[in-house]
């Protein structure tokens, strides 16, 4: 993927994935909130319940699943350099809310 920031990734790549993977995301009825800490961080909402699904900057009113990560760990994960399960087990990825929805994230993020 090259060099990019979490902001670019959410606004460009995740938005594109939501549009291109309509069949896959149609089965994910959830609102995700991503809290990315660090210098390149921020908060983004990935709303797969809306039609069409969308990515927005900022917090969700009532997210079904919240993911918290440092910017460097998030970028390593979406680049394929950090295994999501390993990140979770080592505390680099924190999940609150519906854990089952976190397992479906790979379909949206990558």
C-alpha positions as CSV (number, residue, x, y, z in Angstrom):
1,X,0.0,0.0,0.0
2,X,2.9,2.4,0.6
3,X,3.0,5.3,2.9
4,X,-0.3,6.7,4.0
5,X,-2.0,8.0,7.2
6,X,-4.9,6.4,9.0
7,X,-7.0,9.4,7.7
8,X,-6.1,8.6,4.1
9,X,-6.7,4.9,4.7
10,X,-10.2,5.4,6.1
11,X,-11.3,8.1,3.6
12,X,-9.8,6.4,0.5
13,X,-9.3,2.7,1.0
14,X,-12.1,1.8,3.4
15,X,-14.6,3.9,1.4
16,X,-13.6,2.2,-1.8
17,X,-13.9,-1.3,-0.1
18,X,-17.4,-0.5,1.1
19,X,-18.4,0.5,-2.4
20,X,-16.7,-2.5,-4.1
21,X,-17.6,-5.2,-1.7
22,X,-21.3,-4.6,-1.5
23,X,-22.2,-8.3,-1.3
24,X,-19.8,-8.9,1.6
25,X,-20.6,-5.8,3.6
26,X,-24.4,-6.3,3.1
27,X,-24.1,-9.1,5.7
28,X,-22.4,-6.9,8.3
29,X,-25.1,-4.9,10.0
30,X,-22.9,-2.8,12.3
31,X,-21.5,0.6,13.1
32,X,-17.8,0.6,13.9
33,X,-15.9,3.3,15.7
34,X,-12.1,3.4,15.3
35,X,-10.1,5.3,17.9
36,X,-6.6,5.6,16.5
37,X,-4.2,7.2,18.9
38,X,-0.8,8.7,18.1
39,X,0.4,11.5,15.9
40,X,-1.5,10.4,12.8
41,X,-4.5,9.3,14.8
42,X,-8.1,10.4,15.0
43,X,-11.6,8.9,15.3
44,X,-13.6,7.4,12.4
45,X,-17.0,5.8,12.1
46,X,-17.5,3.1,9.6
47,X,-21.3,2.8,9.3
48,X,-22.2,-0.4,7.4
49,X,-25.9,-0.1,8.5
50,X,-26.5,3.0,6.4
51,X,-27.4,2.7,2.7
52,X,-24.9,3.2,1.2
53,X,-22.4,2.3,3.8
54,X,-20.1,5.2,4.7
55,X,-17.0,6.3,6.5
56,X,-17.2,9.5,8.5
57,X,-14.7,11.4,10.6
58,X,-15.6,11.5,14.3
59,X,-17.4,9.4,16.8
60,X,-20.5,7.3,16.4
61,X,-23.6,7.9,18.6
62,X,-23.9,4.2,19.5
63,X,-21.2,2.1,17.9
64,X,-21.8,-1.7,17.9
65,X,-18.0,-2.3,18.1
66,X,-15.2,0.1,19.0
67,X,-11.6,-0.6,18.0
68,X,-8.7,1.2,19.7
69,X,-5.2,1.1,18.4
70,X,-2.0,3.2,18.0
71,X,-1.6,4.6,14.6
72,X,1.6,2.7,14.0
73,X,-0.1,-0.6,14.9
74,X,-3.1,0.1,12.7
75,X,-0.9,0.9,9.7
76,X,1.1,-2.3,10.3
77,X,-2.1,-4.3,10.5
78,X,-3.6,-3.0,7.3
79,X,-0.3,-3.4,5.5
80,X,-0.2,-7.1,6.5
81,X,2.8,-6.7,8.8
82,X,0.8,-7.2,12.0
83,X,-1.6,-10.1,12.5
84,X,-4.9,-8.9,13.9
85,X,-5.3,-11.8,16.3
86,X,-1.7,-11.3,17.6
87,X,-2.3,-7.6,17.9
88,X,-5.4,-8.3,20.0
89,X,-3.6,-10.9,22.2
90,X,-0.7,-8.6,22.8
91,X,-2.9,-5.6,23.7
92,X,-2.1,-3.6,20.6
93,X,-5.7,-3.8,19.4
94,X,-8.5,-3.3,21.9
95,X,-12.1,-4.1,21.2
96,X,-15.2,-3.0,23.1
97,X,-18.7,-3.9,22.2
98,X,-19.6,-6.9,20.0
99,X,-16.5,-9.0,19.6
100,X,-18.0,-11.1,16.8
101,X,-18.3,-7.9,14.7
102,X,-14.5,-7.3,15.2
103,X,-13.9,-10.7,13.4
104,X,-15.7,-9.4,10.3
105,X,-13.5,-6.3,10.0
106,X,-11.0,-7.8,7.7
107,X,-13.7,-7.8,5.0
108,X,-14.0,-4.1,5.4
109,X,-10.5,-3.0,6.1
110,X,-8.4,-5.0,3.6
